[in-house]
Amino acid sequence: MSKKSYSYTDPRILALKKIRPDFAVEVLLTERLKSLGISPFRTYLNTVADIIDEEVSDSITLFDETLAWVEKEEFPNYAQVQNGIFHRRFSFASKDRVEGLGLLEFERVVIDIVRILIHVPSVNLSKRSVKSLSFEDVHAALKYRVPEVNIDTVYVTAFIDESGERKVLWSRSLAEDLYVSLQHDEIPYYHGEQLGVYSVAYSSEDIHRHAQLTITDIGNLVIDIVPDFLNG
């Protein structure tokens, strides 16, 4: 698992704090778990009320669990025998336990994320909505942040694996995809091997990979500009 440590003065961390706590948790928790191939949205902290019959009384995604501690501005202290990390909701079976991420390791991850997000200046805990924006507003913001890039030739392309073959699922210009997400009051987090940045729409050819931007660059670019798009 990534041992990534965060600096309190890191501009990226400061930008995340200005967005929303759920988005900040999504970004930081995903980064910490990605080396294990663990999704914080499809992995669960399960709790048993009775350790004898192992009947699960509570099951919550790792994302929701981490966000709850951030919103309370408190640190977890889990009971080892009553809690565990599982692939299946409401299961306490050994076969469903997650390998490579023990309860204490997860506890340390949550503590690290809570600590960085509540450190002054702390994360904005309000549910900030997206302002009324035009496509031109989004396009101009992207162009301003990366003036050396022709933003009209930046395409985010998603892939899906079918029968051992990698196929294009969808492809949109970055400005269009970001604008559509913001219109639904959603903030996209661009990351992962199933996304790529290309200079030609719907292409998966290496020759068309964008020469200046990677998916990590796109993710950081969005984190940089989104705070200006939010109310409050």
C-alpha positions in Angstrom: 0.0 0.0 0.0 1.2 3.5 -0.8 3.0 5.2 2.2 2.4 8.5 0.6 2.7 11.4 3.1 1.2 14.7 2.5 2.6 18.1 3.2 0.3 20.6 5.0 1.5 23.3 2.6 1.1 21.2 -0.6 -0.9 23.4 -3.1 -2.9 20.3 -4.2 -3.9 19.5 -0.6 -4.9 23.1 0.0 -7.0 23.1 -3.2 -8.7 19.9 -2.2 -9.7 21.5 1.1 -11.5 24.2 -0.8 -13.7 21.8 -2.7 -15.8 19.3 -0.8 -14.9 16.8 1.9 -16.4 13.9 -0.1 -14.3 14.7 -3.1 -11.1 15.2 -1.0 -11.7 11.9 0.7 -12.3 10.2 -2.6 -9.0 11.5 -4.0 -6.8 10.8 -1.0 -8.3 7.4 -0.1 -8.1 6.2 -3.7 -4.5 7.2 -3.9 -3.6 5.3 -0.8 -5.4 2.1 -1.8 -4.7 1.9 -5.5 -1.5 -0.1 -5.2 -3.6 -2.9 -3.6 -6.2 -2.7 -6.4 -8.8 -1.9 -3.7 -11.8 0.4 -4.5 -13.0 2.4 -1.5 -16.5 2.2 -3.0 -16.6 -1.6 -3.3 -14.8 -2.6 -0.2 -16.4 -2.7 3.3 -15.7 -2.2 6.9 -17.9 -4.9 8.5 -18.7 -5.0 12.2 -20.1 -7.8 14.3 -22.2 -7.2 17.5 -21.5 -10.8 18.7 -18.1 -12.3 18.0 -19.4 -15.8 18.7 -22.0 -16.1 16.0 -20.3 -13.4 13.8 -23.6 -11.8 12.8 -22.7 -8.6 11.1 -24.5 -5.6 12.6 -23.0 -2.9 10.3 -21.4 -2.7 6.9 -20.1 0.5 5.4 -17.9 1.3 2.4 -14.3 2.4 3.2 -15.2 5.7 1.5 -18.2 6.4 3.7 -16.3 5.3 6.8 -13.4 7.6 6.1 -15.7 10.5 5.2 -17.7 10.1 8.5 -14.5 10.5 10.6 -13.4 13.6 8.5 -16.8 15.2 9.1 -16.7 14.4 12.8 -13.1 15.7 12.9 -12.1 12.7 15.0 -9.8 9.7 14.8 -11.0 6.1 14.7 -10.0 3.4 17.3 -11.3 0.1 16.0 -11.8 -3.1 18.1 -9.8 -5.7 16.3 -12.1 -8.7 17.0 -15.3 -6.9 16.1 -14.2 -5.2 12.8 -12.7 -6.3 9.5 -12.2 -5.3 5.9 -14.1 -7.4 3.4 -15.0 -7.6 -0.3 -18.6 -8.5 0.5 -21.1 -6.4 2.3 -22.4 -7.9 5.6 -19.9 -10.8 5.5 -17.5 -11.8 8.2 -16.3 -15.0 6.4 -12.6 -15.6 6.1 -12.9 -16.1 2.3 -14.3 -12.6 1.9 -11.6 -10.8 3.9 -9.4 -8.4 1.9 -5.8 -9.5 1.6 -3.1 -6.9 2.0 -5.2 -4.4 4.0 -5.6 -5.2 7.7 -7.8 -3.3 10.1 -4.9 -1.5 11.7 -3.4 -0.5 8.4 -6.8 1.0 7.4 -7.1 2.8 10.7 -3.7 4.5 10.0 -4.9 5.5 6.6 -8.0 7.1 8.0 -6.0 8.9 10.7 -3.6 10.3 8.1 -6.4 11.6 5.9 -8.4 13.1 8.8 -5.2 14.7 10.2 -4.3 16.4 6.9 -7.8 17.6 6.1 -8.6 19.1 9.6 -5.2 20.8 9.9 -5.6 24.6 9.6 -6.8 25.7 7.1 -9.2 22.8 7.5 -11.4 21.3 4.8 -14.6 23.2 4.0 -17.2 20.8 5.4 -20.2 22.5 3.7 -21.9 20.9 0.8 -20.8 23.5 -1.7 -22.8 23.5 -4.9 -21.5 24.3 -8.4 -22.2 27.8 -9.7 -24.2 28.4 -12.8 -21.6 27.9 -15.6 -21.4 28.0 -19.3 -19.3 25.8 -21.5 -17.2 28.8 -22.3 -16.5 29.4 -18.6 -15.1 25.9 -18.2 -13.2 26.1 -21.5 -11.6 29.4 -20.6 -10.5 28.2 -17.1 -8.8 25.2 -18.6 -7.1 27.2 -21.3 -5.9 29.8 -18.7 -4.3 27.1 -16.5 -2.5 25.4 -19.4 -2.0 28.1 -22.0 0.7 26.0 -23.8 -1.9 23.3 -24.6 -4.5 23.4 -27.3 -7.4 22.4 -25.0 -9.6 21.7 -28.0 -7.5 18.6 -28.8 -7.5 17.1 -25.4 -9.8 14.1 -25.2 -10.5 11.9 -22.2 -11.1 8.3 -23.3 -12.4 5.5 -21.2 -11.7 1.8 -21.8 -13.4 -1.5 -21.0 -11.9 -5.0 -21.1 -14.1 -7.5 -22.9 -13.0 -11.1 -23.5 -9.3 -10.1 -23.1 -9.6 -7.2 -25.5 -9.4 -3.5 -24.6 -12.2 -1.5 -26.2 -13.1 2.2 -26.1 -16.1 2.8 -23.9 -16.5 6.6 -24.5 -14.4 9.6 -25.6 -15.1 13.3 -25.0 -13.1 16.5 -25.0 -11.9 17.4 -21.5 -13.8 20.7 -21.6 -17.1 18.9 -22.6 -16.7 16.1 -20.1 -15.9 18.4 -17.2 -18.7 20.8 -18.2 -21.3 18.0 -18.3 -20.3 16.7 -14.9 -20.4 20.2 -13.3 -23.9 20.7 -14.8 -25.0 17.7 -12.7 -23.3 19.2 -9.6 -20.6 16.5 -9.8 -16.9 16.8 -9.6 -15.1 14.2 -11.7 -11.9 12.6 -10.4 -9.8 11.6 -13.4 -7.5 8.6 -12.5 -6.8 5.0 -13.2 -5.6 2.8 -16.0 -9.0 2.7 -17.6 -8.7 6.3 -18.6 -6.3 7.9 -21.1 -5.6 11.3 -22.6 -5.5 11.5 -26.4 -5.2 14.1 -29.1 -7.8 12.3 -31.3 -11.2 11.3 -30.1 -12.0 7.5 -29.8 -8.4 6.6 -30.6 -6.4 4.1 -28.5 -3.3 4.3 -30.7 -0.1 5.1 -28.9 0.7 7.7 -31.6 -2.3 9.6 -30.5 -1.5 9.7 -26.8 -1.4 13.4 -25.8 2.2 14.6 -25.9 1.7 17.1 -23.0 -0.9 15.7 -20.6 -1.4 12.5 -18.8 -4.5 11.4 -16.8 -2.7 12.4 -13.6 -2.1 15.9 -15.1 -5.8 16.1 -16.0 -6.9 15.1 -12.4 -4.6 17.7 -10.9 -5.8 20.3 -13.4 -9.4 19.8 -12.4 -8.5 19.9 -8.7 -6.8 23.2 -9.4 -9.7 25.0 -11.2 -12.8 23.5 -9.5 -12.6 25.6 -6.3 -13.4 28.7 -8.4 -16.5 27.0 -9.7 -18.2 26.5 -6.3 -20.6 28.6 -4.4 -19.8 29.8 -0.9 
